[in-house]
């Protein structure tokens, strides 16, 4: 095995905490540096994780020849400029979802990746769970036949973080749709084989966050600065004729304690449900129906960490 790749994280105060176990467990990478605009948060993080290379200016990580990988864990509006700068400096980049808030940002990031010859990865951790991997293996084996329709949703009841990086468009770029919607959308598209979309219709709304007394179970009262969508729904048609329905919400009046995250796939050979990993098939000769549940021996690490290992 060659030398370990050196990793520097930008934005250490939030989701970065879920990446660290993966970097620490990796046989091929080593976490050596961190950057954050808050010197206090950065110092506390460094002491907790044994990281001594700490800078408040992320450009110092880009110019550090010892660093091979930049892990971007900032609010979404800062993903594109940081990733592009890192790629131009010759670094590999793993970037928290969403990759960026706009298609143009993403195209610019891809162009920078292609010009650099380095790798750019979106941290879509749902892909790395044992249930996702198991179901994907079965689907790739043809158990569903051709998937012609899918439904996916990620719904919460009074469940969001009220930090500026989530609820203010100038930092987040959007609300529930690009915060949690990208999780189930990405996984569903992956399971469908990433067909090419040809038509999309949808709606984004804020119905509950502005009601006097509106609150979240996680953070208390919702600040007046909230200016992103709390709910989104969409319908997608694909080039191969398949269709997809998507629903996302942080605040919906819905019977759920945590997250209600589900995906249904319907093919001409069978149907499936995630995360239960159930598969539904029929024998048309005997007129019998069969339900199968995959048994997952999930010895994988937590998905956020698994994507970094």
C-alpha positions in Angstrom: 0.0 0.0 0.0 1.3 3.5 -0.9 1.3 6.5 1.3 -2.0 7.6 2.9 -3.8 10.4 1.2 -4.0 13.5 3.5 -7.4 15.0 4.1 -8.5 18.6 5.0 -12.1 19.4 6.1 -13.7 22.8 5.4 -16.6 23.6 7.7 -16.1 21.6 10.9 -19.1 22.5 13.0 -21.9 20.3 11.6 -22.0 17.4 9.2 -18.2 17.0 9.3 -18.7 15.1 12.6 -20.2 12.2 10.7 -17.3 12.1 8.2 -14.6 11.8 10.8 -15.2 8.2 11.8 -14.8 7.2 8.1 -11.5 9.1 7.7 -10.2 7.7 11.0 -11.0 4.1 9.9 -9.6 4.4 6.4 -6.5 2.5 5.6 -5.9 4.8 2.7 -6.5 8.3 4.1 -5.6 10.4 7.1 -7.3 13.5 8.5 -4.6 16.1 9.0 -6.3 19.6 8.7 -9.4 21.6 9.3 -10.7 25.0 8.3 -13.7 27.0 9.6 -14.7 30.7 9.8 -15.1 30.4 13.5 -11.7 30.2 15.3 -13.4 29.0 18.5 -15.3 26.2 16.9 -12.2 25.2 14.9 -10.0 25.1 18.0 -12.5 23.0 19.9 -12.8 20.6 17.0 -9.1 20.3 16.6 -8.6 19.5 20.2 -11.4 16.9 20.2 -10.1 15.1 17.1 -6.4 15.5 17.5 -6.0 17.7 14.4 -3.3 20.3 14.7 -3.3 22.0 11.3 -6.1 24.5 11.8 -6.8 27.6 9.6 -9.6 30.1 9.2 -8.7 30.8 5.6 -9.5 27.7 3.5 -7.1 29.0 0.8 -4.3 27.8 3.0 -5.5 24.3 2.6 -5.5 24.6 -1.1 -2.0 25.8 -1.2 -0.7 23.1 1.2 1.1 20.6 -1.0 0.8 17.8 1.6 -3.0 17.8 1.4 -4.5 15.5 -1.3 -8.3 15.6 -0.5 -10.6 18.4 0.4 -13.8 17.5 2.3 -16.3 20.3 1.9 -18.9 20.4 4.7 -20.1 24.0 4.5 -23.6 25.3 3.8 -24.6 24.7 0.2 -24.0 28.2 -1.3 -20.3 27.8 -0.7 -19.8 24.4 -2.2 -19.1 25.4 -5.8 -16.5 28.2 -5.2 -14.7 26.0 -2.7 -14.7 22.9 -4.8 -13.6 24.7 -7.9 -10.7 26.4 -6.0 -9.7 23.1 -4.6 -9.8 21.3 -7.9 -7.8 24.1 -9.6 -5.2 23.6 -6.8 -4.9 20.0 -7.7 -6.9 18.4 -4.9 -9.5 15.7 -5.0 -12.8 16.8 -3.6 -15.6 15.2 -1.7 -18.5 17.6 -1.2 -21.5 17.3 1.0 -24.9 17.1 -0.7 -26.3 18.9 -2.5 -23.3 19.2 -4.8 -24.5 22.8 -5.5 -27.8 24.8 -5.5 -28.0 25.4 -9.3 -27.3 23.5 -12.5 -24.8 26.1 -13.6 -22.8 25.7 -10.4 -22.6 22.0 -10.9 -21.6 22.3 -14.6 -18.8 24.7 -13.5 -17.7 22.2 -10.9 -17.6 19.3 -13.4 -15.7 21.5 -15.8 -13.1 22.2 -13.1 -12.9 18.5 -12.3 -12.3 17.6 -16.0 -9.6 20.3 -16.4 -7.8 19.2 -13.2 -7.9 15.4 -13.8 -8.9 15.0 -10.2 -11.9 13.3 -8.7 -15.1 15.1 -7.5 -17.6 13.2 -5.4 -21.0 14.1 -4.0 -21.5 12.8 -0.5 -24.8 11.0 -1.0 -24.6 8.7 2.0 -27.9 6.9 1.4 -26.1 4.9 -1.3 -23.8 3.4 1.2 -26.2 1.8 3.6 -26.4 -2.0 3.7 -30.1 -1.9 2.7 -29.4 0.2 -0.4 -26.5 -1.9 -1.5 -28.5 -5.1 -1.1 -31.6 -3.9 -3.0 -29.4 -2.4 -5.7 -27.8 -5.8 -6.3 -31.1 -7.4 -6.7 -32.4 -4.8 -9.1 -29.3 -4.9 -11.2 -29.9 -8.7 -11.4 -33.2 -8.0 -13.0 -35.6 -8.9 -10.2 -37.9 -6.0 -11.1 -37.6 -6.2 -14.8 -38.0 -2.7 -16.4 -38.9 -0.1 -13.8 -41.6 2.1 -15.2 -42.7 4.1 -12.1 -41.3 5.1 -8.8 -42.4 7.0 -5.7 -40.1 8.5 -3.2 -40.5 10.8 -0.2 -38.7 12.1 2.8 -41.1 13.7 5.3 -40.6 15.2 8.7 -43.1 16.7 11.3 -41.6 19.9 12.8 -38.1 18.6 12.1 -35.5 21.0 10.9 -32.4 22.8 12.2 -32.8 26.5 12.4 -29.2 27.4 11.8 -28.6 30.0 9.0 -27.0 27.4 6.8 -30.4 25.6 6.6 -33.1 28.3 6.7 -31.6 31.3 4.9 -31.4 31.2 1.1 -28.2 33.3 0.9 -26.4 30.5 2.8 -28.5 27.4 1.9 -29.6 28.1 -1.6 -32.9 26.4 -0.9 -34.8 24.5 1.8 -36.2 21.1 2.3 -35.9 20.1 -1.3 -32.1 20.4 -1.5 -31.5 19.6 2.1 -33.3 16.2 2.4 -35.0 15.8 -0.9 -31.7 15.1 -2.6 -31.3 12.0 -0.5 -34.3 10.1 -1.6 -34.2 11.6 -5.2 -30.6 10.4 -5.7 -31.3 7.0 -4.3 -34.4 6.5 -6.4 -32.6 7.6 -9.6 -29.8 5.3 -8.8 -32.1 2.3 -8.4 -33.9 3.2 -11.6 -30.6 3.2 -13.5 -30.3 7.0 -13.9 -32.7 7.4 -16.8 -32.6 10.7 -18.7 -35.3 13.2 -17.6 -37.2 14.9 -20.3 -39.9 16.8 -18.4 -40.2 18.0 -14.8 -43.1 19.8 -13.0 -43.2 20.7 -9.4 -44.1 23.0 -6.6 -42.3 24.5 -3.6 -44.2 26.0 -0.8 -43.9 27.6 2.7 -47.2 27.1 4.5 -46.3 26.4 8.2 -43.0 28.1 9.0 -44.5 31.6 9.0 -47.4 30.9 11.2 -47.1 32.7 14.5 -45.6 30.3 17.1 -44.3 27.9 14.4 -41.6 25.7 15.9 -39.3 22.8 15.3 -38.9 19.9 17.7 -35.1 20.2 17.2 -34.4 23.9 17.7 -37.5 25.6 19.1 -39.1 28.7 17.5 -38.6 29.2 13.8 -36.7 32.5 13.2 -38.2 35.2 11.1 -35.2 35.0 8.8 -36.6 31.7 7.4 -36.9 32.4 3.6 -36.6 28.9 1.9 -39.2 26.3 1.0 -40.4 23.9 3.7 -42.3 21.6 1.3 -41.7 20.5 -2.3 -43.4 18.0 -4.6 -42.5 17.0 -8.2 -43.3 14.7 -11.1 -40.6 13.6 -13.6 -41.0 11.9 -17.0 -37.9 10.1 -18.4 -36.7 9.4 -21.9 -37.4 5.6 -21.5 -41.1 6.3 -20.6 -40.6 5.8 -16.8 -42.1 8.3 -14.3 -41.3 9.4 -10.8 -43.2 11.2 -8.0 -41.3 13.0 -5.2 -42.5 14.6 -2.0 -40.3 16.4 0.6 -41.1 18.3 3.8 -39.5 19.5 7.0 -42.8 20.5 8.7 -45.7 18.5 7.3 -48.6 17.5 9.6 -47.7 13.9 9.3 -47.8 10.9 11.6 -44.0 10.4 12.1 -41.6 10.9 15.0 -38.4 11.2 13.0 -38.1 10.8 9.3 -40.6 9.0 7.1 -38.3 8.1 4.2 -39.5 5.6 1.7 -39.0 4.5 -1.9 -41.3 2.3 -4.0 -40.2 1.0 -7.4 -42.6 -0.7 -9.8 -41.4 -2.8 -12.7 -42.9 -5.2 -15.2 -41.2 -8.1 -13.3 -41.9 -7.0 -9.8 -42.0 -4.2 -7.2 -39.9 -3.2 -4.3 -39.9 -1.1 -1.1 -37.0 0.6 0.6 -35.8 0.6 3.4 -37.7 -2.6 4.3 -36.0 -4.3 1.3 -39.2 -6.1 0.4 -39.7 -7.4 -3.1 -43.2 -8.2 -4.6 -43.6 -10.6 -7.5 -46.3 -12.6 -9.3 -46.5 -15.9 -11.0 -49.0 -15.4 -13.8 -49.1 -19.1 -14.7 -50.2 -20.2 -11.2 -51.8 -16.9 -10.3 -49.7 -16.7 -7.1 -48.1 -13.7 -5.5 -44.8 -13.7 -3.7 -43.4 -11.3 -1.1 -39.7 -11.6 -0.2 -37.8 -9.6 2.4 -34.0 -9.4 2.0 -32.1 -10.2 5.2 -29.3 -7.7 5.6 -26.2 -8.7 7.5 -25.3 -5.0 7.9 -21.7 -5.0 9.1 -21.0 -1.8 7.3 -20.1 1.4 9.2 -22.6 4.2 9.5 -23.3 5.4 5.9 -21.8 8.9 6.3 -18.5 7.3 7.5 -18.7 4.5 4.9 -18.7 7.0 2.0 -15.3 8.4 3.3 -13.5 5.1 4.0 
